[in-house]
Amino acid sequence: MTLSLEAISEFKEIYARQFGEKLSDIEAGQKALATLKFFRQIYSESAPAGWEKKYDKTKRI
C-alpha cells in the first residue's frame, strides 16, 4: 500500500498538531502506513469496502 502526497501532508499536519513535532515526508509516510495497517487489522471485518482506497492516489513519493 502506498499513500498519496496529499495523504502524507495531511498526516504531517495532524501529527504536528497532536505531538508538536514536524516529520519529514518519509517519516510521515512510514508512521501513516503503520497506523493504517494497525487500523486495518482491527477493523478489517467491520470497515466498509474500499476504505483504504480513499488515500491511494496516483501521485506517490
DRENLO-718271 format. One record per residue (C-alpha): x, y, z; residue in one letter. Coordinates in pm, 1 decimal. Each point is the difference from the previous one (the first is absolute). Example, Ala and Ser with C-alpha at 12.3 -4.5 7.8 and 13.67 -1.06 7.14 Angstrom:
% residues 2
site px:1230.0, py:-450.0, pz:780.0, residuo:a
site px:137.0, py:344.0, pz:-66.0, residuo:s
% end
This chain:
% residues 61
site px:0.0, py:0.0, pz:0.0, residuo:m
site px:124.7, py:348.5, pz:-81.1, residuo:t
site px:-128.4, py:341.6, pz:97.7, residuo:l
site px:-59.8, py:308.9, pz:-208.8, residuo:s
site px:197.4, py:316.8, pz:64.2, residuo:l
site px:-326.9, py:157.0, pz:115.7, residuo:e
site px:-50.2, py:-273.5, pz:261.0, residuo:a
site px:357.4, py:35.2, pz:123.9, residuo:i
site px:-35.3, py:378.5, pz:29.7, residuo:s
site px:-325.2, py:-41.2, pz:191.0, residuo:e
site px:162.2, py:-250.6, pz:235.2, residuo:f
site px:294.7, py:236.8, pz:58.1, residuo:k
site px:-237.2, py:282.5, pz:96.7, residuo:e
site px:-197.3, py:-218.1, pz:239.2, residuo:i
site px:316.5, py:-145.4, pz:153.9, residuo:y
site px:151.1, py:346.4, pz:51.8, residuo:a
site px:-319.0, py:122.8, pz:170.4, residuo:r
site px:-25.1, py:-303.2, pz:225.2, residuo:q
site px:365.9, py:-52.5, pz:89.9, residuo:f
site px:167.6, py:334.0, pz:-74.6, residuo:g
site px:256.7, py:-168.2, pz:-225.2, residuo:e
site px:53.3, py:49.8, pz:-373.1, residuo:k
site px:66.9, py:-311.0, pz:-206.3, residuo:l
site px:173.0, py:-43.5, pz:-333.9, residuo:s
site px:-207.7, py:-143.3, pz:-284.0, residuo:d
site px:171.0, py:-336.0, pz:43.8, residuo:i
site px:-57.2, py:-11.4, pz:376.9, residuo:e
site px:-361.4, py:109.3, pz:-42.8, residuo:a
site px:-59.5, py:-260.8, pz:-269.6, residuo:g
site px:142.4, py:-274.7, pz:219.1, residuo:q
site px:-201.1, py:102.5, pz:306.2, residuo:k
site px:-318.0, py:46.1, pz:-202.6, residuo:a
site px:35.0, py:-343.5, pz:-159.8, residuo:l
site px:64.3, py:-159.7, pz:338.2, residuo:a
site px:-313.2, py:168.7, pz:133.1, residuo:t
site px:-207.6, py:-113.7, pz:-297.1, residuo:l
site px:125.6, py:-356.9, pz:33.2, residuo:k
site px:-89.2, py:4.7, pz:368.7, residuo:f
site px:-354.3, py:117.8, pz:-70.2, residuo:f
site px:-33.9, py:-241.0, pz:-290.6, residuo:r
site px:69.3, py:-290.4, pz:233.6, residuo:q
site px:-244.9, py:124.0, pz:260.4, residuo:i
site px:-282.4, py:99.4, pz:-231.9, residuo:y
site px:45.3, py:-230.4, pz:-298.3, residuo:s
site px:-324.3, py:-183.1, pz:68.3, residuo:e
site px:-219.6, py:301.9, pz:72.2, residuo:s
site px:145.6, py:269.8, pz:-228.9, residuo:a
site px:-186.3, py:97.2, pz:-315.7, residuo:p
site px:144.1, py:-141.1, pz:-320.5, residuo:a
site px:261.7, py:220.1, pz:-163.5, residuo:g
site px:73.5, py:221.1, pz:301.0, residuo:w
site px:377.5, py:-24.8, pz:-55.0, residuo:e
site px:-28.1, py:120.2, pz:-360.2, residuo:k
site px:-101.5, py:348.8, pz:112.8, residuo:k
site px:364.6, py:106.6, pz:26.1, residuo:y
site px:147.9, py:-226.7, pz:-264.4, residuo:d
site px:52.0, py:254.0, pz:-279.4, residuo:k
site px:226.8, py:7.2, pz:-302.9, residuo:t
site px:254.9, py:246.9, pz:142.6, residuo:k
site px:245.4, py:-188.9, pz:215.3, residuo:r
site px:338.0, py:69.3, pz:154.4, residuo:i
% end
